[in-house]
């Protein structure tokens, strides 16, 4: 099946620094990538949708200047958390739509971000 | 606001019993429904998907969909301790950028041996 590779799996950073998370589609071209965030015991919340070659679409309440998304190629989408704060500590997951009606999703392994 | 509601649990069942997980959704336009299993600190893995009203069986798992009631469920027969995890219900949602999945908060299942 399709594989989405997400890195890093874990990152600890200091408050005020920026962190970049990468998601690569290994055996298919992902024109769209969804970025989710999950706090402990909470649901996966859709943050934004990136489309190759165009600006990302952000969900209501998500700061586009804080969560920079780049989808420069058909196999790579990145999420950069800028000026990270402890409240940004969360589990970030990317997913690419599948082949059948764009409804199934292929998830990356997730990134556990801890801001200290 | 499109919502997917699940009872957070925990749902505790003995080994060998049937576990029943329920989910309701608000968007009548949703056409695809998914059940994912998630272990702590890991990304979700797809258990089943269902598009049509009725039942869909796959091994020990049965998904049930009732679009009129906006209700979808997952039955796990002969529950095993390895089934202990959080089960996420998800429905598709068409936004301006494409089709994303909207997730419920998940139901934690604990199967005791």
HADDOCK unambig.tbl for C-alpha pairs under 7 A between the chains (distance, minus, plus):
assign (segid A and resid 34 and name CA) (segid B and resid 100 and name CA) 6.98 0.50 0.50
assign (segid A and resid 42 and name CA) (segid B and resid 105 and name CA) 5.25 0.50 0.50
assign (segid A and resid 43 and name CA) (segid B and resid 103 and name CA) 6.13 0.50 0.50
assign (segid A and resid 43 and name CA) (segid B and resid 104 and name CA) 5.73 0.50 0.50
assign (segid A and resid 43 and name CA) (segid B and resid 105 and name CA) 3.94 0.50 0.50
assign (segid A and resid 43 and name CA) (segid B and resid 106 and name CA) 6.54 0.50 0.50
assign (segid A and resid 44 and name CA) (segid B and resid 103 and name CA) 5.99 0.50 0.50
assign (segid A and resid 49 and name CA) (segid B and resid 97 and name CA) 6.47 0.50 0.50
assign (segid A and resid 57 and name CA) (segid B and resid 97 and name CA) 6.55 0.50 0.50
assign (segid A and resid 102 and name CA) (segid B and resid 99 and name CA) 6.51 0.50 0.50
assign (segid A and resid 103 and name CA) (segid B and resid 32 and name CA) 6.75 0.50 0.50
assign (segid A and resid 103 and name CA) (segid B and resid 92 and name CA) 6.36 0.50 0.50
assign (segid A and resid 103 and name CA) (segid B and resid 99 and name CA) 6.59 0.50 0.50
assign (segid A and resid 107 and name CA) (segid B and resid 43 and name CA) 6.69 0.50 0.50
assign (segid A and resid 108 and name CA) (segid B and resid 43 and name CA) 6.92 0.50 0.50
assign (segid A and resid 109 and name CA) (segid B and resid 42 and name CA) 6.54 0.50 0.50
assign (segid A and resid 109 and name CA) (segid B and resid 43 and name CA) 5.39 0.50 0.50
assign (segid A and resid 110 and name CA) (segid B and resid 42 and name CA) 6.67 0.50 0.50
assign (segid A and resid 110 and name CA) (segid B and resid 43 and name CA) 5.75 0.50 0.50
